[in-house]
Amino acid sequence: MRALLCLALSVALLCSLVFAEHQGDHGKKGSSKGGHKKKDDQKPDQSQKGDDHVSWAGQKLAAVNLKFACEIFRQVTADHPSENVVISPISISTAMALLSLGARGKTHDQIIKGIGFNISDISVKEIHDGFQHLLDSLNDEERELHVDTENGLFISKAGKIVDKFRDDAKNRYASEGFMVDFQDNEEAKKQINSYVEKKTNGKLTNVLSSVDKDAALVLVNYNYFRGQWEVPFEEEYTSERDFHVSDKVTMKVPFMSRTGPHQVAFLGDAAVVNLSYKGNASALFILPKDGKMMEVERNVLNTMRGFEKRNKIMVVDLQIPKFSLTGILDLKYVLAKFGIVDAFSNSADFSGITGAPDLKVSNVIHIAKISIDEKESKSIRRAEPAATKVVDAIPMSQPPTITFIRPFVVAVYDEIRKVLLFVGKCFNPEK
């Protein structure tokens, strides 16, 4: 997998880069960007008071985040039944949780409830403690599986960032604050685009084509993920095959191929194959049975649970198309279906951000891009030795073949933190 890019702007500009390679050793301590300290995944940092509580809060967040991730994916795919879809659920949750730091009253409660939390079961402090611990652990640059997450907060010069919000955003969510003159919308656009380009090492350029002169707040959140397949694909085994977009549309696309032992589950509506990353993360490739895509989209969480219970190691001939997915969504309307309404209306109360009662969100544009192939990412600083094709314990008879020849779902899942880093539907590998 080469890259995942994810953006949401006007309230939140989310960008996530996912690479199929990553560096470092899991669980080492050190410092990281954005004010986050690295933490050993196996042992709490005793130098930070209350870290055991933060770890516990992080565990409480896991089930909520996973459920919200699958529900928002279900909603987005329902709105786009015949299109490629990709989102970064944990980025959306994190950005909205950050935004809630400055929300008050019903605006705050709608955001918290909308992303899946019930404050009768978990306190607001525990929610932010949990997200802080999650970001701390994901942002460890020396971990074998590394996600670097930072935020940039752009506020209109007509307002002023409240000191407490600035401090909490920085300490909990790695957020930076900038004052912007949105009335000079060309300069504001240039400033935000330059920030995104710099933070993504040039992977994203000119992400904003325009900026509303009436905008008051733009939050930029990006995730940079580096991961390496436990068993890489070899380019020499990649060849063109038919991919059936629909009953009427078939196209030739390059398929990666690998024969060997895999975790596989055959469920009622789909076949699921797990491809592991080094560092306790997995990419689940979900191939619906013919005519069952809608059922799979609606029940991703049940499919993941079914895989956990019923998977077994099998030697299979696995064939997956190389693909790149790009999605541009206005999440304003999606989030409204989760009860987050006041944030986009004149009833919004974000006085905790600027002290002014009239700040509201105009829209949330979410742009995502995923590319998956067999190559190493050129952005990785350290070259890895070339691997040979792995064929382990192959019986004398021909192994069964699992070929992703029609639209399918892919989900990158952090097994330790129990979060979906991204989830997408490949309807057409060539778009």
C-alpha positions as CSV (number, residue, x, y, z in Angstrom):
1,M,0.0,0.0,0.0
2,R,1.5,3.3,-1.0
3,A,-0.6,6.1,0.3
4,L,-3.7,7.3,2.0
5,L,-4.5,10.9,1.9
6,C,-7.5,12.3,3.8
7,L,-8.7,15.9,4.2
8,A,-11.7,17.7,5.6
9,L,-11.9,21.4,5.5
10,S,-13.8,24.5,6.6
11,V,-14.5,22.9,10.0
12,A,-11.9,20.3,9.6
13,L,-9.4,19.6,6.9
14,L,-8.3,16.0,7.5
15,C,-5.4,14.5,5.7
16,S,-4.0,11.0,6.1
17,L,-1.1,9.4,4.3
18,V,-0.9,5.7,4.4
19,F,2.2,3.9,3.1
20,A,2.8,0.2,2.8
21,E,6.2,0.6,4.5
22,H,7.2,1.7,8.0
23,Q,10.3,1.9,10.1
24,G,11.5,1.6,13.6
25,D,10.8,-0.8,16.5
26,H,7.5,-1.3,18.2
27,G,7.2,0.1,21.7
28,K,10.3,2.3,22.0
29,K,10.2,5.6,23.9
30,G,11.3,9.0,22.8
31,S,9.9,12.3,21.8
32,S,7.6,13.1,18.8
33,K,6.2,16.0,17.0
34,G,3.2,18.2,18.0
35,G,3.8,18.1,21.7
36,H,3.0,14.3,22.0
37,K,5.4,12.1,24.0
38,K,6.1,8.6,22.8
39,K,4.9,5.8,25.0
40,D,5.8,2.2,25.3
41,D,2.7,0.2,24.2
42,Q,3.3,-2.5,26.8
43,K,4.2,-0.5,29.8
44,P,2.9,2.9,31.0
45,D,5.2,5.8,31.3
46,Q,5.4,6.2,35.1
47,S,6.8,9.7,34.7
48,Q,3.4,10.9,33.7
49,K,0.9,11.0,36.5
50,G,-2.3,9.2,35.7
51,D,-1.0,7.3,32.7
52,D,-2.7,4.1,33.9
53,H,-6.0,6.0,33.9
54,V,-5.3,7.4,30.4
55,S,-4.6,3.8,29.1
56,W,-7.9,2.7,30.6
57,A,-9.7,5.6,29.0
58,G,-8.1,4.7,25.7
59,Q,-9.5,1.2,26.0
60,K,-13.0,2.6,26.7
61,L,-12.7,4.7,23.5
62,A,-11.9,1.7,21.3
63,A,-15.3,0.1,21.0
64,V,-17.0,3.5,20.5
65,N,-14.5,4.6,17.8
66,L,-14.9,1.3,16.0
67,K,-18.7,1.4,16.0
68,F,-18.7,5.0,14.8
69,A,-16.2,4.2,12.1
70,C,-18.4,1.4,10.7
71,E,-21.6,3.5,10.9
72,I,-20.2,6.5,9.1
73,F,-18.8,4.1,6.4
74,R,-22.2,2.6,6.0
75,Q,-23.8,6.0,5.7
76,V,-21.3,7.3,3.1
77,T,-21.5,4.1,1.0
78,A,-25.3,4.3,1.1
79,D,-25.1,7.8,-0.4
80,H,-22.6,6.6,-3.1
81,P,-23.7,3.1,-4.1
82,S,-21.9,2.9,-7.5
83,E,-18.7,4.9,-6.7
84,N,-15.3,4.4,-5.0
85,V,-15.4,5.4,-1.4
86,V,-12.6,6.0,1.1
87,I,-12.6,7.6,4.6
88,S,-10.3,7.8,7.6
89,P,-12.7,7.2,10.5
90,I,-10.2,7.8,13.3
91,S,-9.3,11.2,11.6
92,I,-13.0,12.2,11.6
93,S,-13.5,11.2,15.2
94,T,-10.3,12.9,16.3
95,A,-11.1,16.2,14.5
96,M,-14.6,16.3,15.9
97,A,-13.3,15.6,19.4
98,L,-10.8,18.4,19.0
99,L,-13.6,20.7,17.8
100,S,-15.7,19.8,20.9
101,L,-13.0,21.2,23.1
102,G,-14.2,24.7,22.1
103,A,-17.9,23.8,21.8
104,R,-20.5,24.6,24.5
105,G,-24.0,23.7,25.4
106,K,-26.0,21.7,22.9
107,T,-23.3,22.2,20.3
108,H,-20.9,20.3,22.5
109,D,-23.3,17.6,23.5
110,Q,-24.3,16.9,19.9
111,I,-20.7,16.5,18.8
112,I,-19.9,14.1,21.6
113,K,-23.0,12.1,21.1
114,G,-22.7,12.2,17.3
115,I,-19.3,10.5,17.4
116,G,-20.7,7.8,19.6
117,F,-20.2,8.7,23.2
118,N,-22.7,8.6,26.0
119,I,-21.5,10.9,28.8
120,S,-23.4,8.8,31.3
121,D,-20.9,6.0,30.5
122,I,-17.8,8.0,30.1
123,S,-16.8,11.5,31.2
124,V,-15.7,14.3,28.9
125,K,-12.3,14.2,30.6
126,E,-12.0,10.5,29.9
127,I,-12.9,11.1,26.2
128,H,-10.1,13.6,25.8
129,D,-7.7,11.6,27.9
130,G,-8.4,8.6,25.7
131,F,-7.8,10.5,22.4
132,Q,-4.6,12.0,23.9
133,H,-3.3,8.6,24.8
134,L,-4.3,7.2,21.4
135,L,-2.4,10.0,19.6
136,D,0.6,9.6,21.9
137,S,0.9,5.9,21.0
138,L,0.2,6.4,17.3
139,N,2.8,9.2,17.1
140,D,5.7,7.2,18.3
141,E,8.2,7.6,15.5
142,E,10.3,4.6,16.5
143,R,7.4,2.2,16.6
144,E,7.4,-0.3,13.8
145,L,3.9,0.8,12.9
146,H,3.9,4.6,13.0
147,V,1.2,7.2,12.6
148,D,2.2,10.8,12.8
149,T,-0.8,13.1,13.6
150,E,-0.8,16.8,13.9
151,N,-3.4,19.6,13.6
152,G,-3.4,23.2,12.4
153,L,-6.1,25.6,13.6
154,F,-6.8,28.6,11.4
155,I,-8.8,31.4,13.0
156,S,-10.1,34.6,11.5
157,K,-8.2,37.7,12.5
158,A,-11.6,39.1,13.5
159,G,-11.4,36.8,16.5
160,K,-8.8,35.6,19.0
161,I,-8.0,32.1,20.2
162,V,-8.9,31.5,23.9
163,D,-5.7,30.6,25.7
164,K,-7.2,27.6,27.4
165,F,-8.4,26.2,24.1
166,R,-5.0,26.9,22.5
167,D,-3.2,25.0,25.3
168,D,-5.6,22.1,25.4
169,A,-5.6,21.7,21.7
170,K,-1.8,21.7,21.6
171,N,-1.3,19.4,24.5
172,R,-4.1,16.9,23.8
173,Y,-4.4,17.0,20.0
174,A,-1.0,18.3,18.7
175,S,-2.7,21.4,17.4
176,E,-1.1,24.6,16.2
177,G,-3.0,28.0,16.0
178,F,-2.7,30.6,13.3
179,M,-4.5,33.8,12.6
180,V,-5.8,34.2,9.1
181,D,-7.4,37.1,7.2
182,F,-10.2,35.3,5.4
183,Q,-11.4,38.5,3.8
184,D,-8.2,38.2,1.7
185,N,-9.4,34.8,0.5
186,E,-6.5,34.3,-2.0
187,E,-3.9,34.9,0.7
188,A,-5.8,32.7,3.2
189,K,-6.0,29.9,0.6
190,K,-2.3,30.2,-0.1
191,Q,-1.4,30.1,3.6
192,I,-3.5,27.0,4.2
193,N,-2.3,25.2,1.1
194,S,1.3,25.9,2.0
195,Y,0.8,24.6,5.5
196,V,-0.7,21.3,4.2
197,E,2.0,20.9,1.5
198,K,4.7,21.4,4.1
199,K,3.2,19.1,6.7
200,T,2.6,16.3,4.1
201,N,6.1,16.6,2.6
202,G,4.7,17.8,-0.7
203,K,2.3,14.9,-1.0
204,L,-0.7,17.3,-1.1
205,T,-0.5,20.5,-3.0
206,N,-3.2,23.1,-3.8
207,V,-5.8,21.2,-1.8
208,L,-8.0,24.3,-1.6
209,S,-9.3,25.9,-4.8
210,S,-11.0,28.7,-2.9
211,V,-11.7,30.0,0.6
212,D,-15.0,31.6,1.7
213,K,-14.5,35.2,2.8
214,D,-17.0,34.6,5.6
215,A,-15.1,31.6,6.9
216,A,-14.1,31.9,10.6
217,L,-12.3,28.7,11.4
218,V,-10.4,26.0,9.4
219,L,-9.0,23.0,11.3
220,V,-6.3,21.1,9.5
221,N,-5.6,17.5,10.7
222,Y,-3.3,15.1,9.0
223,N,-2.2,11.5,9.7
224,Y,1.0,10.0,8.2
225,F,1.1,6.3,8.4
226,R,4.1,4.1,7.5
227,G,3.6,0.3,7.3
228,Q,5.4,-2.6,5.8
229,W,3.7,-5.9,4.7
230,E,4.9,-8.9,6.7
231,V,5.1,-10.7,3.4
232,P,5.5,-8.4,0.4
233,F,4.1,-8.9,-3.1
234,E,6.6,-9.4,-5.9
235,E,6.2,-7.3,-9.1
236,E,7.2,-10.2,-11.3
237,Y,4.0,-12.0,-10.4
238,T,1.8,-9.1,-11.2
239,S,-0.3,-9.5,-14.4
240,E,-3.4,-8.2,-16.0
241,R,-6.7,-9.9,-15.4
242,D,-10.4,-9.0,-15.8
243,F,-12.1,-7.0,-13.1
244,H,-15.9,-7.0,-13.3
245,V,-17.1,-3.5,-12.2
246,S,-20.7,-4.6,-13.0
247,D,-22.5,-7.2,-15.2
248,K,-22.0,-4.9,-18.1
249,V,-18.6,-3.4,-17.5
250,T,-15.3,-5.4,-17.4
251,M,-11.8,-4.0,-17.6
252,K,-8.3,-5.2,-17.6
253,V,-6.3,-4.2,-14.5
254,P,-3.0,-5.4,-13.0
255,F,-3.4,-8.0,-10.3
256,M,-0.9,-8.7,-7.6
257,S,-0.4,-12.3,-6.8
258,R,0.9,-14.3,-3.9
259,T,0.6,-18.0,-3.0
260,G,1.1,-19.0,0.6
261,P,-0.6,-19.3,4.0
262,H,-3.1,-16.5,4.8
263,Q,-5.7,-15.9,7.5
264,V,-9.0,-16.5,5.7
265,A,-12.6,-16.6,6.7
266,F,-15.6,-17.6,4.5
267,L,-18.6,-15.9,5.9
268,G,-22.3,-15.8,4.8
269,D,-21.9,-12.7,2.6
270,A,-18.2,-12.5,1.9
271,A,-14.7,-14.0,1.9
272,V,-12.2,-12.1,4.1
273,V,-8.4,-12.3,3.7
274,N,-6.1,-10.7,6.2
275,L,-2.7,-9.2,5.1
276,S,-0.6,-8.3,8.1
277,Y,1.7,-5.4,8.6
278,K,4.7,-5.5,10.8
279,G,3.8,-3.8,14.1
280,N,0.3,-5.3,14.9
281,A,-1.8,-3.9,12.1
282,S,-3.8,-5.6,9.4
283,A,-5.4,-4.9,6.1
284,L,-8.7,-6.8,5.8
285,F,-9.7,-7.4,2.2
286,I,-13.4,-8.2,2.1
287,L,-14.8,-9.8,-1.1
288,P,-18.7,-9.8,-1.1
289,K,-20.4,-12.7,-2.7
290,D,-22.0,-11.7,-6.0
291,G,-24.9,-9.3,-5.3
292,K,-24.0,-8.9,-1.6
293,M,-22.0,-5.6,-1.6
294,M,-24.8,-3.7,0.1
295,E,-25.1,-6.2,2.9
296,V,-21.3,-6.0,3.5
297,E,-21.3,-2.2,3.5
298,R,-24.1,-2.2,6.1
299,N,-22.4,-4.7,8.3
300,V,-18.6,-4.1,8.2
301,L,-18.4,-4.4,12.0
302,N,-20.1,-7.8,12.0
303,T,-17.9,-8.9,9.2
304,M,-14.8,-8.0,11.2
305,R,-16.1,-9.8,14.2
306,G,-17.0,-12.8,12.1
307,F,-13.5,-12.8,10.7
308,E,-12.0,-12.8,14.2
309,K,-14.1,-15.7,15.3
310,R,-13.9,-17.9,12.2
311,N,-10.6,-17.3,10.4
312,K,-8.2,-20.0,9.9
313,I,-4.8,-20.3,8.2
314,M,-5.1,-21.7,4.7
315,V,-2.7,-21.9,1.7
316,V,-4.4,-20.0,-1.1
317,D,-3.5,-18.3,-4.3
318,L,-4.4,-14.7,-3.6
319,Q,-4.9,-12.2,-6.4
320,I,-5.7,-8.6,-5.6
321,P,-5.8,-5.7,-8.1
322,K,-3.5,-2.7,-7.7
323,F,-5.8,0.2,-7.1
324,S,-6.0,3.8,-6.2
325,L,-9.2,5.3,-4.6
326,T,-10.0,9.0,-4.3
327,G,-13.1,10.4,-2.6
328,I,-14.3,14.0,-2.1
329,L,-17.2,14.3,0.3
330,D,-19.0,17.0,2.1
331,L,-19.3,15.5,5.6
332,K,-21.6,18.3,6.8
333,Y,-24.6,16.5,5.6
334,V,-23.3,13.1,6.8
335,L,-22.6,14.4,10.3
336,A,-26.1,15.9,10.4
337,K,-27.5,12.4,10.2
338,F,-25.5,11.6,13.3
339,G,-27.2,14.5,15.1
340,I,-24.4,17.1,14.7
341,V,-26.7,19.9,13.6
342,D,-26.2,23.0,15.7
343,A,-22.5,23.3,14.7
344,F,-23.6,24.3,11.2
345,S,-26.4,26.7,12.2
346,N,-26.8,30.0,13.8
347,S,-27.4,28.1,17.0
348,A,-23.7,27.1,17.1
349,D,-21.8,27.9,20.3
350,F,-18.0,27.7,19.9
351,S,-17.4,30.4,22.4
352,G,-14.7,28.2,24.0
353,I,-12.5,28.7,20.9
354,T,-12.7,32.5,20.4
355,G,-14.9,33.7,23.2
356,A,-17.4,34.9,20.5
357,P,-20.9,33.3,20.4
358,D,-21.5,33.6,16.7
359,L,-18.8,31.2,15.3
360,K,-20.3,28.4,13.2
361,V,-19.1,25.8,10.6
362,S,-20.1,26.2,7.0
363,N,-19.1,22.8,5.6
364,V,-16.8,19.8,6.1
365,I,-15.2,18.6,2.9
366,H,-13.5,15.3,3.2
367,I,-11.0,14.3,0.5
368,A,-9.4,10.8,0.7
369,K,-6.9,8.9,-1.5
370,I,-5.7,5.4,-1.1
371,S,-3.1,3.6,-3.4
372,I,-2.2,0.0,-2.8
373,D,0.5,-1.8,-4.7
374,E,3.4,-4.2,-4.2
375,K,6.2,-1.6,-4.2
376,E,8.0,0.1,-1.4
377,S,7.3,3.8,-0.8
378,K,10.0,6.1,-2.0
379,S,9.4,8.3,1.0
380,I,10.9,5.8,3.3
381,R,14.3,6.9,4.5
382,R,15.7,3.4,4.9
383,A,15.9,0.8,2.1
384,E,14.6,-2.7,2.9
385,P,16.1,-5.8,1.3
386,A,14.2,-7.2,-1.6
387,A,12.0,-10.2,-0.6
388,T,11.5,-13.4,-2.5
389,K,8.1,-14.9,-3.3
390,V,6.9,-16.8,-0.3
391,V,5.4,-20.2,-0.8
392,D,5.1,-22.0,2.5
393,A,3.8,-25.5,3.2
394,I,2.0,-25.8,-0.2
395,P,0.4,-29.2,-0.5
396,M,0.8,-31.3,-3.6
397,S,-2.8,-30.4,-4.8
398,Q,-3.5,-27.0,-6.3
399,P,-4.4,-24.5,-3.6
400,P,-7.7,-22.7,-3.8
401,T,-7.7,-19.3,-5.5
402,I,-9.2,-16.1,-4.0
403,T,-9.4,-13.4,-6.7
404,F,-10.9,-10.0,-6.0
405,I,-12.5,-9.8,-9.4
406,R,-15.4,-7.5,-8.4
407,P,-16.0,-4.5,-6.1
408,F,-14.7,-5.1,-2.6
409,V,-14.0,-3.4,0.8
410,V,-10.6,-2.8,2.4
411,A,-10.0,-1.8,6.0
412,V,-6.7,-1.0,7.7
413,Y,-7.1,-1.9,11.4
414,D,-4.7,-1.3,14.3
415,E,-4.9,-4.5,16.3
416,I,-3.5,-3.0,19.5
417,R,-5.5,0.1,19.7
418,K,-8.6,-1.4,18.0
419,V,-9.2,1.5,15.6
420,L,-9.9,1.7,11.9
421,L,-7.2,3.8,10.3
422,F,-9.1,3.9,7.1
423,V,-11.8,2.0,5.3
424,G,-12.7,2.1,1.6
425,K,-14.8,0.5,-1.2
426,C,-13.0,-0.3,-4.4
427,F,-15.8,-0.2,-7.0
428,N,-13.5,0.6,-9.9
429,P,-9.7,0.1,-9.5
430,E,-9.0,2.5,-12.5
431,K,-10.8,5.6,-11.0
